[in-house]
Amino acid sequence: MDPYVVVRSINGEHFTQEITSGRHRLFSDKLESFGGADKGPGPYGYLLAALGS
């Protein structure tokens, strides 16, 4: 496992974040009803997944 994680904003998106961990690429976003584009789980979804893994 690579010892780094990079999180960056996506231009033109209000809440979408691109998360890179080694060779893996994920997206985090808010639901459309909260102003996001729903392109991926929200921060709490990732937090709960991390706790469960």
KAUR-V899257 format. One record per residue. N is the residue number from 1. SS is DSSP state (~ for helix, > for strand, _ for the rest). PSI is psi in whole degrees, 0 to 359 (999 if undefined). Layout:
n = [N & N]
ss = [SS & SS]
psi = [PSI & PSI]
//
This chain:
n = [1 & 2 & 3 & 4 & 5 & 6 & 7 & 8 & 9 & 10 & 11 & 12 & 13 & 14 & 15 & 16 & 17 & 18 & 19 & 20 & 21 & 22 & 23 & 24 & 25 & 26 & 27 & 28 & 29 & 30 & 31 & 32 & 33 & 34 & 35 & 36 & 37 & 38 & 39 & 40 & 41 & 42 & 43 & 44 & 45 & 46 & 47 & 48 & 49 & 50 & 51 & 52 & 53]
ss = [_ & _ & _ & _ & > & > & > & > & > & _ & _ & _ & _ & _ & _ & _ & > & > & > & > & > & _ & _ & > & > & > & > & > & _ & _ & _ & ~ & ~ & ~ & _ & _ & _ & _ & _ & _ & _ & _ & ~ & ~ & ~ & ~ & ~ & ~ & ~ & ~ & ~ & ~ & _]
psi = [134 & 142 & 24 & 153 & 133 & 129 & 128 & 152 & 154 & 125 & 134 & 356 & 140 & 315 & 354 & 131 & 139 & 128 & 123 & 126 & 103 & 237 & 5 & 141 & 125 & 163 & 143 & 142 & 168 & 161 & 155 & 325 & 345 & 12 & 1 & 190 & 0 & 45 & 359 & 176 & 155 & 173 & 320 & 328 & 317 & 322 & 313 & 322 & 319 & 318 & 328 & 347 & 999]
//
